[in-house]
């Protein structure tokens, strides 16, 4: 194991990495299935996707949600392979089959809440957490995501638009079958799911990217390298008013280091121009291992 600034860099054996990806898929599918049974289904919250369709059909005709999910997921996977190519791979097939299996295996779990708002919030968190883990395993659970990709290919609509249309129709159907209030709860769950996926994918850490324009570049560059122990990149730029060359120093630091960086720059050049931007994910030495 090799020590890098800010983290330990661990090179995994390809076979261990392959096993870890499948563990992500299985764990993520398990989390989604349990969240569906203890939060979403008992509160009749159909927050998009095949699980939302199965919730509606369970209420209307009493069909077992797991069987409905298999009935949609497997044909959609086959259609995806035929129409979009074979790049989905065995891992997506595993998620497509294993998720309904978990839903069937845990269907007798007692609901953890019968308060719809809590069901929407924690159901959205559970589904988002599970999907984030599955995505970390470089797979998906199939379902309406594949349908959206097919529509995207043959209509020219953006993938985001296709997903929004499908999920929107499912949420609208829930509002019609149940009531408007349940449809609104479904929107809450859908929103929480997307935010949780981002959190799992990007993580809790936030960094700051700073762009520094100063006449004291050499001193600032040396201070960043030696006092803050961060790398700095010099970008070629020209002033729009003077048309003189004004290189920009770019530096990415942790949030905890930003105040120190700002104080350093101002102590060297009080007139320095600093632009600060959030960097949600930084990969490389000193930050997160790619």
Secondary structure, 3 states (H helix, E strand, C coil): CEEECCEEECCCCHHHHHHHHHHHHHHHHHHHHHHHHHHHCCCCCCCCHHHHHHHHHHHHCCCCHHHHHHHHHHHHHHHHHHHHCCCCHHHHHHHHHHHHHHHHHCCCCCCCCCCHHHHHHHHHHHHHHHHHHHHHCCCCCCCHHHHHHHHHHHHCCCHHHHHHHHHHHHHHHHHHHCCHHHHHHHHHHHHHHHHHHHHHHHCCCCEEEEEEECCCHHHHHHHHHHHHCCCCEEECCECCCCCCECCEEEEEEEHHHHHHHHHHHHHHCCCCEEEEEEECCCECCCCECC
